[in-house]
């Protein structure tokens, strides 16, 4: 009713700017970095995938080889050795 009538509010509200606290932005999670060994292995696997795709083989044989690689990249062992590189390769070359 105070707003409608245009009268003075029954309680005065003021904000003390000196008591404001600042909120620090959240720190981002650390970006997974690859070791030089992981990078070498990842690059070698990329070359292998490219070689399979370019090989003079039937599509059935190519798919069989790529299926084996997909299983390898999805394994715990690959995740342990390659870290994020295994997921990256799987996402890049084996979508779906």
Beta strands, then each sheet from edge to edge (+ up, - down):
end
